[in-house]
Amino acid sequence: MRVAERVRSAVAAAPVAGLAITVSAGVASVRGDDCTLSELLREADRALYAAKAAGRNRVLTAADVVAAVTAARAAETDGAEVVLAP
């Protein structure tokens, strides 16, 4: 996560030919042998698309996505809106 955030920040701070460039990244991690590489990549991909949907130029983890989905499901019962923060 820290490496992805450093890359995102460095790219955002260095316009190319006067154009602002942004980076969105999805990060997933695992401890031990409790998932396959395919599952890990799927979770990172899900986090990437959530970062793009949340406004781009941000890094989200798979855990961020799970927390947002959980909060959204809880909000459905009380009518609140859930937004992924940068």
Legacy VTK file of the C-alpha trace (Angstrom):
# vtk DataFile Version 3.0
C-alpha trace
ASCII
DATASET POLYDATA
POINTS 86 float
0.000 0.000 0.000
2.745 2.453 0.918
4.668 1.741 -2.282
1.555 2.182 -4.423
0.752 5.464 -2.658
4.304 6.733 -3.189
4.093 5.903 -6.902
0.674 7.592 -7.170
1.932 10.702 -5.405
5.146 10.937 -7.436
3.305 10.598 -10.742
0.715 13.211 -9.730
3.511 15.625 -8.774
5.281 15.390 -12.155
3.158 16.592 -15.090
4.286 15.383 -18.517
4.333 18.003 -21.269
2.045 20.127 -19.112
-0.499 17.350 -18.673
-1.487 16.073 -15.255
-1.162 12.307 -14.988
-2.944 10.305 -12.317
-2.646 6.760 -11.041
-5.312 4.544 -9.553
-4.189 1.339 -7.884
-5.739 -1.657 -6.233
-3.775 -3.523 -3.590
-4.428 -6.949 -2.117
-2.347 -8.983 0.285
-2.464 -12.347 1.961
-0.741 -14.004 4.874
-0.052 -17.693 4.646
-1.531 -20.046 2.079
-5.195 -19.176 2.425
-5.777 -18.085 -1.196
-4.536 -18.681 -4.715
-2.711 -16.201 -6.917
-5.823 -15.987 -9.071
-7.952 -15.017 -6.058
-5.376 -12.461 -4.939
-5.274 -10.859 -8.397
-9.084 -10.807 -8.528
-9.172 -8.919 -5.206
-6.531 -6.417 -6.393
-8.481 -5.905 -9.621
-11.681 -5.307 -7.664
-9.867 -2.696 -5.550
-8.473 -1.033 -8.694
-11.923 -0.644 -10.235
-13.286 0.653 -6.921
-10.480 3.259 -6.858
-11.426 4.379 -10.361
-15.115 4.485 -9.498
-14.381 6.494 -6.340
-12.854 9.329 -8.331
-9.535 8.045 -9.637
-6.052 9.128 -8.505
-6.151 7.009 -5.372
-5.009 3.724 -3.910
-7.541 1.350 -2.379
-6.958 -2.001 -0.759
-9.149 -5.053 -1.036
-9.911 -4.507 2.662
-11.167 -0.975 1.839
-13.575 -2.469 -0.684
-14.834 -5.104 1.755
-15.388 -2.405 4.400
-17.262 -0.190 1.929
-19.483 -3.056 0.767
-20.231 -3.988 4.370
-21.055 -0.361 5.190
-23.222 -0.053 2.072
-25.203 -3.123 3.018
-25.723 -1.757 6.512
-26.703 1.637 5.075
-29.366 0.032 2.900
-31.360 -0.570 6.038
-31.179 3.041 7.240
-31.063 4.906 3.895
-27.539 6.373 4.362
-25.114 6.826 1.471
-21.619 5.311 1.590
-18.717 7.040 -0.183
-15.160 5.714 -0.476
-12.868 8.415 0.923
-9.513 9.177 -0.730
LINES 1 87
86 0 1 2 3 4 5 6 7 8 9 10 11 12 13 14 15 16 17 18 19 20 21 22 23 24 25 26 27 28 29 30 31 32 33 34 35 36 37 38 39 40 41 42 43 44 45 46 47 48 49 50 51 52 53 54 55 56 57 58 59 60 61 62 63 64 65 66 67 68 69 70 71 72 73 74 75 76 77 78 79 80 81 82 83 84 85
